[in-house]
């Protein structure tokens, strides 16, 4: 999918190489796409996910009196 969006480009296999993992080139568009504001928003989302995960772990460890 990321190749379809234009962020990566598949590199051609060299003439003397055998089969191996596919290599990709990261396009410069990522530099324009990922700016300081995007990173700050991403950091906020990660913090929210971590808080939710920690909350779920804490609630799973509680013992009920039933």
C-alpha positions in Angstrom: 0.0 0.0 0.0 2.8 2.4 0.9 4.3 1.8 -2.6 0.9 2.7 -4.1 0.8 6.0 -2.1 4.2 6.9 -3.6 6.3 6.9 -0.4 8.5 4.0 -1.5 9.9 2.8 -4.8 10.9 -0.8 -5.5 14.5 -1.0 -6.7 15.4 -3.2 -9.6 17.5 -6.4 -8.9 21.1 -6.0 -10.0 22.5 -8.0 -12.8 24.9 -10.1 -10.6 22.6 -10.6 -7.7 20.6 -13.7 -6.8 17.2 -13.8 -5.2 16.9 -12.0 -2.0 14.8 -9.5 -0.1 13.2 -6.8 -2.2 14.9 -3.4 -1.7 13.1 -0.1 -1.5 14.0 3.5 -1.9 12.3 6.0 0.5 11.1 8.9 -1.5 11.8 12.5 -0.4 8.1 13.1 -0.1 8.3 11.7 3.5 10.4 14.7 4.5 7.6 17.0 3.4 4.9 14.8 4.8 6.4 14.3 8.3 6.9 17.7 9.9 7.2 18.9 13.5 3.4 19.2 13.9 2.8 15.7 12.5 5.4 14.3 14.9 3.8 16.1 17.9 0.3 14.8 16.9 1.8 11.3 16.5 3.5 11.6 19.9 0.1 12.6 21.5 -1.6 9.6 19.9 1.1 7.2 21.2 0.8 8.6 24.7 -3.0 8.1 24.6 -2.6 4.5 23.4 0.0 3.9 26.1 -2.4 5.3 28.8 -5.2 3.2 27.5 -3.0 0.1 27.4 -1.8 0.7 30.9 -5.3 1.3 32.1 -6.4 -2.1 30.6 -3.5 -3.9 32.1 -4.3 -2.4 35.6 -8.0 -3.2 35.4 -7.2 -6.8 34.3 -5.1 -7.3 37.3 -7.7 -6.2 39.8 -9.4 -8.9 41.9 -13.2 -8.6 42.3 -15.0 -9.4 45.6 -17.8 -11.4 43.9 
